[in-house]
Amino acid sequence: MNETKTLNYENGERYEGEVKDNVPNGKGIYHFYDGARYEGEYKKGLKDGQGKYYFSNGNRYEGDFKKDRREGNGTYFYANGERYEGEFREDYREGYGIFYSANGERYEGEWEEGEKNGQGVYYYANGSRYEGRFLDNQKHGDGIYYFSNGNRYEGEFACGFRWGLGTYYYINGDRYEGEFKKGLREGKGVLYSANGDVCKGTWENDNYVGKTIAQPVDNNSSKGNDAAKEEDSDKEKVIKKLQPIIEEFERKTAMPSLKLTHQFKKDIKLTDSKFGGAPYLPKGFAYPKDKGGNPLKLLAQINFSEFTQIPNFPKEGLLQFFIKPDIEYGSDDFRVIFHKNINAEASDYFPKLNEFGPKAAYDFPFEGEFALSASIENCPMTLLDYRFDREFLEIYKKHTGANDKLNSIYDLYEPESDYIADKLIIAGHRIGGYPDFAQADPRREATNNYDTLLLQIDSTGDGKEEIMWGDVGVANFFISLEKLIALDFSDVFYTWDCS
């Protein structure tokens, strides 16, 4: 029979509620050492039944548990305003579920091992919509993409892009049928113009390069060539119009950053800047652990004395990023540690691989250890920064006299928005500057002022130097400028996403 009591544990954790044989059994509240809290039902010491789990980082789960894991139906609330409602299996989003992004985007469909897998619908903030197959969070397989401007694509997708055979319908009545690669017309294809012209041949990088077989109704074979020339002329006009706008935008927003390059290298020292490997820890410093008491893995270590200083960042000292090796890459279980001084005597303890958990070998964005080098790069505000549309369109309207109803660059003429996107998506590893994202900037809804990019690690490289966040994603760590200047790294916002 259950009794009600309080259980205090040696690690500082506490349980209050129903117990049986001195273990939680029934309803109760468990307080974890890191500030997390569980309120709900227990069976034989394990979370089992209905419950609420409040994570120390502000995330929250409400729903079914079974044998200490999220299992059944539930809702996972993220601190940045995002939300998942649906089925869970062994702690993963699995089955049918709906994910609400902080920027207003939404996915409804099938999940497997925490990722979008199967049939689903993705609603974009700009009004576009994709209906079709997903694989590992990316559009992959047969699908239909409805653009907000009225265009439509029906066909094959791969790795998040239009890739394979498909048909692109333009709102003006034009239609392209043929091959695509990485979202562009590439290979054999036919462009049917609304005026009856037909442009058939080879395409490269979205441009027609093959001989025109123009067979319009009136057999005027010159019209296809004329259409290609007109397309080239339109592109020249777009470039001429946007170049001064983009140059002014870059001058206004650019800030110094450290562009990082990773490289496989032997004999990396304990205190060197690096991705992965063994961390420097002062003698007697407790190795960072996750909420379950397992060691965290070193993701990155930055020795600022090795690099040229950029404004507001330390001149010296060692900054470390530890994450839990799991399918979420430690998004709710990580630590950032700063060592102002590097002592001659360092800890010689480093966990063995099996101490990180059963999936540590592959639930991590890379294998091994990489040396880091850095160069100064002026970084303009990037396309997916949540402030981008406001800042860019202010300059655009000044130059063009466009109306005030423009809210996004995707409200512009499509060739213009494509050109802007091509110029202002800036990927790669960096410290400082502006971030890149695979989907959207989650800081729109963040309650704290995480205005400074502390570190960005991108998916790049191949072979033994490959870094891969999910499916070609990117990870970012943010901090407030005020706390960065004070060297206070106790409140850092970590996020990663993929297509």
Order of alpha helices (4+ residues) and beta strands (2+ residues): beta-beta-beta-beta-beta-beta-beta-beta-beta-beta-beta-beta-beta-beta-beta-beta-beta-beta-beta-alpha-beta-beta-beta-beta-beta-beta-alpha-alpha-beta-beta-beta-alpha-beta
